[in-house]
Amino acid sequence: MRNKKKILLIVIPIIVVLIIVAVIAVLYFTTDLFKSNKELFWKYFAQNEDITNILKNDKFELQSQFKQNNTYTANGNLSFTIEQGENSFKELNIATSARHDANTNRTYADATLKNGDIDLFQVSYINCDDIYAIKCDEVFANYVGVKNSGLKELVAKYEVNNIESIPDSIDINQYITSLEITDAQKQHILDTYFPIITNNILDNQYAKTNENIQISGNSYAANVYKVQLTGENVKQIIISCLNTLKTDTETLVLISNKLSTLGFGIEYTDIVNLTSKIDELISQIQQTTMEDNMNIFIYESNETTIRTIVEIENNMTITYDRGDSNSSITLDVTRTNNNNMPQNVDANEIISLDNQANEGTSTTSRIVISKTTSDNLTTNNVQIVPDLNTADSNISVDINLGSVQNNSINNYFTVIFNSSSDGSIESTTINYNNSITKTEQVEEIAELNNSNTAIANNYSAEEFSTFITSWTSLFSQKLTEKLSVLGFESNM
């Protein structure tokens, strides 16, 4: 009996300790309890790995597959509207149509300038096999195009430099795919360079606060994790990463391959030359003085990163608002006017004070990239404001891609240019709507060949250059004539 009591006296504390350790372990790995500010900062910073998704549109890939696998027709309308003040309004409309035959893999499209119901001017396009060509009946009776094969030979006729970097044919999808980075490559980069970054930041450079913020009209109570880097911190991190890169063969080969895909020559794609370029860059950075601090703020709510701000003091602020269906990146770039007083000014010279009055003033430009996603529509938007002090001058681009519903797709595109001068605002709006519908068959699409198409590959550089210059000049003349009918002068 005594032995059992002794055993219990030993076992029970051990069990209690194990339970406490297990609870602490669970709390540590599943919650933020016991984690340092440094650990929490990098935990929530890592959630920003999806930032590149803001540039993608999930409907684009769906539509590409739909068009690749089906015979379809498409119809749309492109409108240009120019408004100057309240009393000046001009508009032109272009009707578009297209069809694709999945059996022959040929595509036809046209664009027709309209004056009400009257067709003023038309341009058509055909892709047949590897020939891409356009035609304007008022300029030339046949199509004019190029073969997407033998491009090296074609370019050689025009005595272009660096022919070795030009592919023999262009495959956009293959080009995009070749620029992607695999998960294994991403992990190698993370494992190699992340420790360099963290080792150059002291624990006391991390901090935590709380803040109530608003994103897209919604309020959040957020934990804010901050790290402050001095200019010298940033400089040392960059130099350390570059020194490591010089011996990181795997990443060097990766960079070399990507630069080769982008058309860079051996100066950048050869590993030895690339290493030499890195040495030159390190030398330049070492001679550069970095005075501005960098602050990074991570806003977390319910263990989800909702906002990240990267701030380079007095120069730039990048804000990434991260949401499930609505996200945006805002880039603010500030430039300061540092005009210097003129030296050795003649005593009788009249000095203009206009520039001097502006000395030390700053101009902030803003770019906002946003994305909104729903089941049926994904919208990508870009807004550019060259100067926030004159925000009436701006550019806005909307891309709305729809999902496939009942074998049809609807898309909407809008580009708006606003400019302000002397209190007057001029606005140019471009709208394009189109619908794509699957069908069993379409009107036959002509086969392109030497008898109905002037193919650049078949002519000498002198012959085709003379021809295309004449074609372009006549095309421009005819288009100008049609636009003048609609009230658009040749200089607009």
Salt bridges, closest charged atoms under 4 A:
ASP32 OD1 - LYS43 NZ 2.69
ASP50 OD2 - ARG322 NE 2.98
ASP58 OD2 - LYS59 NZ 3.09
ASP119 OD1 - LYS114 NZ 2.56
ASP137 OD1 - LYS135 NZ 3.56
GLU138 OE1 - LYS482 NZ 3.64
ASP248 OD1 - HIS188 NE2 2.87
GLU250 OE1 - HIS188 ND1 3.48
GLU267 OE2 - LYS277 NZ 2.67
ASP279 OD1 - LYS246 NZ 2.85
ASP321 OD1 - ARG307 NE 2.57
ASP332 OD1 - ARG366 NE 2.66
GLU447 OE1 - ARG106 NH2 3.98
